[in-house]
């Protein structure tokens, strides 16, 4: 008996006006959003497969449709949020242009303030969550390179340029973490002024 096979070019099955791929993407987005909500409320420690599914209104079957584990979900979410922080910094980090230091600092502060859930994940949780250590190590070099190749391009000695970039990147991460967890009390304007002064200090310290 001959059974006709569907053509590989056949249109995907539509149900409820959406394709299977579209429905999967919607469920994946819902799981990521649920994880962000849990992080914003209680930190990354609250993110479990069951808690995420409960918040998203989905079963564990749909969780494993998108992620193999809770750690993979956190890894994906952290990288997505990191890209959101890197994008505006890249747009403003013009090579050795001190006139744009304040604009860059303000953009960064506004990004930190835009979504407390994402800022907590990116800037606070790496200091407290055992599930994000390796992801943070993999992601942070992109920020260090941005500082090294743009803000401090005038520093000719590659070792000094690298030292300045790593120190500034790690120092700012710690500063924002303390600010967000409440142990550092400072206004937005004070933080902007500090960032501008820090960039200027490195430019003065390493003039060549």
N, C-alpha and C positions, 0 to 999 in steps of 0.2 A: 504494500500500500504506500503510495507516494504522499508525503506530507510536505506541503509548501513551506519553506523556511522564510522568515521575514527578511527583507532586504536590510543590509547593514546601513543603508541610507534612509531607512524608514524614519518617519517623524516619531519622537518620543511620545509615550502614552500620556495623554492629558487627563487629569482628574481635578475637578474643581477649578478649572482654568489655569492650572499650573502643571509643569512637568515634574517628574520624579527628582531630577537634579535640582530644580528650583525649590522643591519642598525640603530636600536635604539641606540646602543652603540656609533656608529659613530656620530649620531646627538647630543647625550648627550655630547660627547667630544668636538664637534664643539661649542656648547653653552658655555661650561666651558672656552674654549680657547677664545671665543669672549668676555666673561666677563673679563678675565685676560687682554686682550688688552685694554678694556675700562678703567679698573682700572689703568693700566700703563700710559694711556694718561691723564685721568681726575679724577681718584679716584673712590672709591666705589659709590659715589653719582651719577655717570654717568651710573651705572648699573641699567637699567630698563628692563622689559620684552621686550618692543618694540625695545630698542636700541640693546639688545643682539641678538634678532632675526634678525634685520636688518644687524648687523655685521656678523652673521653666515650664512645669506642667507636662513633662514628658517621662516616658519609661526608660529604664536602663538600656533597653534595646536600642533606643535612639541615641543614647550617649555613646555606646560602642560603635554606632554607625559612623561617628565623626572622630572619636578619640579612643585610643587604646587604654588610657589610664588617666587618672587625675593629674599626674605629673605632666603628661603630654598636653592636656588642656591648659595648664598653667604656663607651660613653655610657649605654646602658640599665642596665648593671650598676652604674655609679657612681651613677646617680639612684636606683636601688632601695636601695642601701646608705645614701645620704644620707637618704632618707626614714626608714630605720630609726634613724638617729641623731637625726633631728629629732623623732620621735614622743615619746620619753621626755622630751626637753627641754621640749617644748610642755606636757606634762602637769604638770611641776613648776615651770615658770616663771610663778608667780603674780605679779601686778602688785605691785611694791614690797613684798615680804614678806621681810625679812631673815632671819626665822626659818627660811625654807625654802632659804636659799642653800646650806647644807651638804648637804641632801638632794639638791638639784639637782646639785651638784658630784659627789657620790657616784654618782648615777645615770649621769652622763656618764662618769666613770672606769670604772664597771662595764661600760658599753657598749663602751668602748674595749678593755677586757680580754676581753670575751666571745668575740670571734672575731678573732684576729690577722690573718687574711686580709682581712677587711672593713676593719679599722682601717688596714692598710697601704695598701689601695686608696684609702680616703677621705682619709687624713691624710699619707701619705708620698709616694705616687705622683704627685700633682699637682705636686710640686716637681721630679720627675725625668722624668716621661713627657710627651713632646710630644703624645701623643694625647688628653690629658685637659684641656688648658688651657681651651678654650672651654666645656666642660661644667662645669668648676669655677666659671668666671666666671658661668655661668647659674644654678648651684645655690646658691652661697654667700649671695646676698642674702636668701634665706629665713631663714637663721640670723641674719644681721645684723638683720633686721626683728624677729625673736623677742626678741633682746637689747634692741633699741631700744624696742619697744612694751611690753615687760613688765618686764625687770629695771631699766631706766632710765626708766620712765614719769614719774618725779618731776622729771626735767630738763626745764624749761619751754622753754628755748631749743632749737629744732629742730636747729640746726647743732651745738651742743654735744652734744645727745643722739645725733645721727648720728656725730659724731666718737668719742664714747665707745664706741658699739656696734661701729663698724668696727674701731677699735683693739683692742678686746677680742677680737672674733671672729678677726681675723688673727693677733693675738698668741698666742691659745690654739692655733690651728691650727699655728703654727710650733713652739710648745712641745711639743705632742703628737707632731709629726713628729720632733723631736729626741729625745724620750723613746723613741719606738718604734724609731728607727734606732740607738739606743745612744749617741748623743753627749751626751745629758743623763741623768745618773744621779740618780734621785730615787725615793723610795718612793711607794706609792699615797697614804698619809696626807699626805706632804709636798705632793703635787700637789693633793689636796683642800684642804688648808690654804691653798695659794697661790691657788686659784680663789676661795675664800671671801674671802680678803684683797683680791683684785683687785676683786671686785664691791663690797666695802665701801669701797675706796679711791675708786672712781668716784662712789659715792654721797656720800662726804665732799667730794670735789673739786667736784662740781656740786650744791650743796644747793638750788638754785632754777633 
